[in-house]
Amino acid sequence: MESSWLNTGRGPYTARERELVGAGHAARALAHFRGHAAYRPTPLRPLPALAAAAGVGTVEIKDESGRMGLGSFKALGGMYAVARLVSAEAERLYGPHPGDGRLREVAAAAPFVCASAGNHGLAMTAAVRELGGDPVVYLSEDVPEPFARRLRSFGARVRRSAGDYEQSMAEAAQAARDHGWRLVADSSWEGYTAVPLDIMRGYTTLFAEIDTAPTHVFVQAGVGGLAGAAAGYVRDRWGEDPRIVVVEPEAAPCLMVSAMEGRPARVGGGRTRLGRLDCREPSLLAWRLLARLADAFVTITDEQAEAAAATLAGQGVRLSPCGAAGAAGLLSTDPATRAALALDADSRVLLVGTERAY
Ligand SMILES: Cc1ncc(COP(=O)(O)O)c(C=O)c1O
């Protein structure tokens, strides 16, 4: 498998993509979060030493480690989607502008369920508990126990699945069907798109907090929700010029392979310690956006992500290897790909530090 691929399917941002993710959705998500007591914009940190090491003009990292006190950007997606789900249901039942009491009544009517590699479960749990509801989170067998403990401490009922992330997702979806629970999945597939679309729109909040246009965005992907959100937002606000590079683990490059094959593809592959990026199938919506809007896909090894986390820690930004994966992609891009992406001393690179160090 190549470690980088220039997207031959790249096309312009059109009304079809704007309908999914654009600056208008980001403005609505930002307005929602501004009404939330725990909301603060996260810092955009300059990394001059990393820029010198990467041979580019500037590097800035959107440091999501403190987001809503939950430790990752994922807070933006799960919290926004649960709020939208509950208010839509309450409006159907009671008409426009239902009050807090009605929202809590609707939230308590049935449990909410998701599968998670950790962070999405925490976001859903925080949002559901805020409204007094009952969150159930399925974790695959390799999600570390501290995540399970943290979820329980936030009020989630945790169920361990015996398989991988896709298996835990299947079990969460089955539980929703069996019991009439509300599924809050951060991936999407044929027939299930409304909630994951809100999750992606929630993520765009972090880009809407940024003032200046980058020339390059390196963004890590699991199922591609964050990268798809980045692509839709960046194209709408800053046009076709910024180069968008999707960074995936070498062991789970589902978006790269899907873009190459021109259809959502399931990948096999080995194991990776980059647990939150270890997804074998792309989100359908993310794939649709990235297949047209991403300029390149690169893969990284666990060691490269771990080294990037150590480098960033040395520059005062403490992230997990998953959180530093975009930096690893920047540092490891081969010369031919750099040239094709016009990545040089004039480039202003944006990274997303997606998760705090553990
Ligand atoms: C820390 C972190 N970074 C990146 C991602 C990738 O996000 P997505 O699955 O939307 O591609 C995740 C997903 O769980 C994550 O937890």
The ligand as an SDF file (V2000), in Angstrom:
LIG
                    3D

 16 16  0  0  0  0  0  0  0  0999 V2000
   -8.7740   11.8650   19.1430 C   0  0  0  0  0  0  0  0  0  0  0  0
   -9.4150   11.5730   17.8420 C   0  0  0  0  0  0  0  0  0  0  0  0
   -8.8500   12.0460   16.7200 N   0  0  0  0  0  0  0  0  0  0  0  0
   -9.3990   11.8160   15.5140 C   0  0  0  0  0  0  0  0  0  0  0  0
  -10.5440   11.0610   15.3780 C   0  0  0  0  0  0  0  0  0  0  0  0
  -11.0740   10.7960   13.9990 C   0  0  0  0  0  0  0  0  0  0  0  0
  -12.3730   11.2390   13.7930 O   0  0  0  0  0  0  0  0  0  0  0  0
  -13.3080   10.5660   12.6970 P   0  0  0  0  0  0  0  0  0  0  0  0
  -13.6170    9.1770   13.1760 O   0  0  0  0  0  0  0  0  0  0  0  0
  -14.4760   11.4600   12.6070 O   0  0  0  0  0  0  0  0  0  0  0  0
  -12.5070   10.5030   11.4410 O   0  0  0  0  0  0  0  0  0  0  0  0
  -11.1430   10.5300   16.5230 C   0  0  0  0  0  0  0  0  0  0  0  0
  -12.3560    9.7120   16.4210 C   0  0  0  0  0  0  0  0  0  0  0  0
  -12.8330    9.1130   17.3740 O   0  0  0  0  0  0  0  0  0  0  0  0
  -10.5910   10.8090   17.7840 C   0  0  0  0  0  0  0  0  0  0  0  0
  -11.1530   10.3570   18.9280 O   0  0  0  0  0  0  0  0  0  0  0  0
  1  2  1  0
  2  3  1  0
  2 15  2  0
  3  4  2  0
  4  5  1  0
  5  6  1  0
  5 12  2  0
  6  7  1  0
  7  8  1  0
  8  9  2  0
  8 10  1  0
  8 11  1  0
 12 13  1  0
 12 15  1  0
 13 14  2  0
 15 16  1  0
M  END
$$$$
